Amino acid sequence: MTASTGRTLWITGGGSGMGRATALAAAARGWNVAISGRRAEPLTTLAAEITAAGGTAFAVPLDVRDHAAITATARAVTDRFGRLDALVLAAGQNSPRRRWEDQTMAEFESILGTNLTAVAAVIDAALPALRERGGTVIAISSYAGWTHQGGAGVAYSASKTAVSSLIRTLNQQEATHGVRACHLCPGDVATDFLQQRPEVPDAAARAVMLSPEDIARTVSFVLDSPPHVRIDELVVSPVSQA
């Protein structure tokens, strides 16, 4: 175990987009950052960037659909830093096939597995350490988790709506341990996730969307709130959001 000199944050989906921006922002503010994702190369590149800037990062490749690997990763993070103060869940999945007429049940199950079941599994694995610190959980959900969005897709909408209930039960049941959780619902964000849309937005459309750094600032606001403050749900959207 490595003795920690600062707070520790574990981010899933940390190799790109909102997760990556969150890792950079947290490291710049002195957090020890553990970053997980399916692809090792972006994680090691990001960890090297953080270290070069004077921060502390730990790259831990992880497929969040592998529950045994989740348990092992949670243990690796706490073994490395000796503590876990916060968890940001940024891994997500969607498909261009979003309607009953063209979706497949295999894809439906995969989307729910990534967006919902994996969220529960990572929280479950991290909870013992979070209870010790009175930790914070931020589930980066979606505008579709806050209000129905017809174009978001059958599986995606169902999964993100369910994350709201997951976070509510976490807050209700874990408040006695000082654990607090936020259901963060971004509107349109200009990331590679847009490639999963049936019609990929062009440069002009992306220019008026939120940036990953906008979400990182929002996450920072939640993480840095005083321990007695809980932000149950937070919606952030671009002015252009329909």
RAMO-V621106 format. One record per pair of residues at least 24 apart in sequence whose C-alpha atoms are under 10 Angstrom apart, sorted by the first residue. I is the first residue (numbers start at 1). J is the second residue. Records with the same first field share a line. If there is no record, write none. Layout:
I->J + J
//
This chain:
1->76 + 77 + 78 + 79 + 80 + 81 + 82 + 83
2->77 + 78 + 79 + 80 + 81 + 82 + 83
3->79 + 80 + 81 + 82 + 83
4->31 + 32 + 78 + 80 + 81 + 82 + 83 + 84
5->30 + 31 + 32 + 81 + 82
6->30 + 31 + 32 + 33 + 56 + 81 + 83 + 85
7->31 + 32 + 33 + 81 + 82 + 83 + 84 + 85 + 86 + 133 + 135
8->32 + 33 + 34 + 56 + 57 + 77 + 78 + 80 + 81 + 82 + 83 + 84 + 85 + 86 + 87 + 135
9->33 + 34 + 35 + 57 + 77 + 81 + 83 + 84 + 85 + 86 + 87 + 88 + 135 + 136 + 137 + 223
10->34 + 35 + 36 + 57 + 58 + 59 + 60 + 73 + 74 + 77 + 78 + 84 + 85 + 86 + 87 + 88 + 89 + 126 + 137
11->35 + 36 + 37 + 59 + 60 + 86 + 87 + 88 + 89 + 90 + 91 + 138
12->36 + 37 + 38 + 60 + 61 + 62 + 63 + 64 + 87 + 88 + 89 + 90 + 91 + 92 + 118 + 119 + 122 + 139
13->37 + 38 + 39 + 43 + 61 + 62 + 63 + 64 + 88 + 89 + 90 + 91 + 92
14->38 + 39 + 42 + 43 + 46 + 59 + 60 + 61 + 88 + 89 + 90 + 91
15->39 + 40 + 41 + 42 + 43 + 44 + 45 + 46 + 47 + 59 + 61 + 90 + 91
16->42 + 43 + 46 + 90 + 91 + 191 + 192 + 193 + 212
17->90 + 91 + 189 + 190 + 191 + 192 + 193 + 211 + 212 + 213 + 215 + 216
18->89 + 90 + 91 + 140 + 189 + 190 + 191 + 192 + 193 + 211 + 212 + 213 + 214 + 215 + 216 + 219
19->88 + 89 + 90 + 91 + 140 + 212 + 213 + 215 + 216
20->46 + 47 + 90 + 212 + 213 + 216
21->46 + 211 + 212 + 213 + 214 + 215 + 216 + 217 + 219
22->88 + 90 + 212 + 213 + 214 + 215 + 216 + 217 + 218 + 219 + 220
23->47 + 50 + 57 + 88 + 216
24->49 + 50 + 53 + 55 + 57 + 213 + 216
25->50 + 213 + 216 + 217 + 219 + 220
26->50 + 55 + 216 + 217 + 219 + 220 + 223
27->51 + 53 + 54 + 55 + 56 + 57
28->53 + 54 + 55 + 56
29->55 + 220
30->54 + 55 + 56
31->55 + 56 + 57 + 85 + 86
32->56 + 57 + 58 + 81 + 83 + 84 + 85
33->57 + 58 + 59 + 77 + 81 + 84 + 86 + 87
34->58 + 59 + 60 + 61 + 73 + 74 + 76 + 77 + 78 + 80 + 81 + 84 + 87
35->59 + 60 + 61 + 62 + 77 + 88
36->60 + 61 + 62 + 63 + 64 + 70 + 73 + 89 + 90 + 91
37->61 + 62 + 63 + 64 + 90 + 91
38->62 + 63 + 64 + 65 + 91
39->63
63->91 + 114 + 118
64->91 + 92 + 113 + 114 + 115 + 117 + 118 + 119 + 121 + 122
65->110 + 112 + 113 + 114 + 115 + 117 + 118 + 119 + 121 + 122
66->113 + 114 + 118 + 121
67->117 + 118 + 121 + 122 + 125
68->121 + 125
69->122
70->118 + 121 + 122 + 123 + 124 + 125 + 126
71->121 + 122 + 124 + 125 + 126
72->125
73->122 + 125 + 126
74->122 + 123 + 124 + 125 + 126 + 127 + 128 + 129
75->125 + 126 + 129
77->126
78->126 + 129
82->129
83->129 + 130 + 132 + 133
84->126 + 127 + 128 + 129 + 130 + 131 + 132 + 133 + 134 + 135 + 136
85->126 + 129 + 130 + 131 + 132 + 133 + 134 + 135 + 136 + 137 + 179 + 223
86->126 + 127 + 129 + 130 + 133 + 134 + 135 + 136 + 137 + 138 + 179 + 180 + 181 + 223
87->122 + 123 + 126 + 127 + 130 + 135 + 136 + 137 + 138 + 139 + 181 + 223
88->119 + 122 + 123 + 136 + 137 + 138 + 139 + 140 + 181 + 182 + 219 + 223
89->115 + 118 + 119 + 120 + 122 + 123 + 137 + 138 + 139 + 140 + 141 + 184
90->115 + 119 + 138 + 139 + 140 + 141
91->115 + 118 + 119 + 139 + 140 + 141
92->116 + 118 + 119 + 140 + 141 + 142 + 156 + 160 + 193
93->155 + 156 + 159 + 193 + 196
94->152 + 153 + 154 + 155 + 156 + 157 + 193 + 194 + 195 + 196 + 197
95->152 + 153 + 154 + 155 + 156 + 193 + 195 + 196 + 197 + 198
96->151 + 152 + 153 + 194 + 195 + 196 + 197 + 198 + 199 + 200
97->152 + 153 + 154 + 155 + 196 + 197 + 198
98->150 + 151 + 152 + 153 + 154 + 155 + 156 + 157 + 197 + 198
99->150 + 151 + 152 + 153 + 154 + 155
100->153 + 154 + 155
103->153 + 154 + 155
104->155
105->155
107->155
108->153 + 154 + 155 + 156 + 158 + 159
109->155 + 159
110->155
111->154 + 155 + 156 + 158 + 159
112->155 + 156 + 157 + 158 + 159 + 160 + 162
113->159
114->156 + 159
115->139 + 140 + 141 + 155 + 156 + 157 + 158 + 159 + 160 + 162 + 163
116->141 + 156 + 158 + 159 + 160 + 161 + 162 + 163 + 164 + 166
117->159 + 162 + 163
119->163 + 166 + 167
120->163 + 166 + 167 + 170
123->166 + 167 + 170
127->170 + 174 + 177 + 179
128->177
130->174 + 177 + 178 + 179 + 180
131->174 + 175 + 176 + 177 + 178 + 179 + 180
132->177 + 178 + 179
133->177 + 178 + 179
134->174 + 175 + 176 + 177 + 178 + 179 + 180 + 227
135->177 + 178 + 179 + 180 + 181 + 223 + 227
136->178 + 179 + 180 + 181 + 182 + 222 + 223 + 224 + 225 + 227 + 230
137->167 + 170 + 171 + 179 + 180 + 181 + 182 + 183 + 222 + 223
138->167 + 180 + 181 + 182 + 183 + 184 + 219 + 222 + 223 + 231 + 232 + 233
139->163 + 164 + 166 + 167 + 181 + 182 + 183 + 184 + 185 + 219 + 233
140->182 + 183 + 184 + 185 + 186 + 215 + 219 + 234
141->182 + 183 + 184 + 185 + 186 + 187 + 234 + 235
142->183 + 184 + 185 + 186 + 187 + 188 + 189 + 235 + 236 + 237
143->184 + 185 + 186 + 187 + 188 + 234 + 235 + 236 + 237 + 241
144->185 + 186 + 187
145->183 + 184 + 185 + 186 + 235
146->183 + 184 + 185 + 186 + 187 + 233 + 234 + 235
147->185
149->242
151->197 + 198
152->197 + 198
153->197
160->185
164->232 + 233
167->232 + 233
168->232 + 233
171->230 + 232
175->230
178->227 + 228 + 230
179->227 + 230
180->223 + 227 + 228 + 229 + 230 + 231 + 232
181->222 + 223 + 230 + 231 + 232 + 233
182->219 + 222 + 223 + 230 + 231 + 232 + 233 + 234
183->231 + 232 + 233 + 234 + 235
184->215 + 218 + 219 + 222 + 231 + 232 + 233 + 234 + 235 + 236
185->215 + 233 + 234 + 235 + 236 + 237
186->210 + 214 + 215 + 218 + 234 + 235 + 236 + 237 + 238
187->215 + 235 + 236 + 237 + 238 + 239 + 240 + 241 + 242
188->236 + 237 + 238 + 240 + 241 + 242
189->213 + 214 + 215 + 237 + 238
205->240
208->238 + 239 + 240 + 241
209->237 + 238 + 239 + 240 + 241
210->236 + 237 + 238 + 239 + 240 + 241
211->238
214->238
//
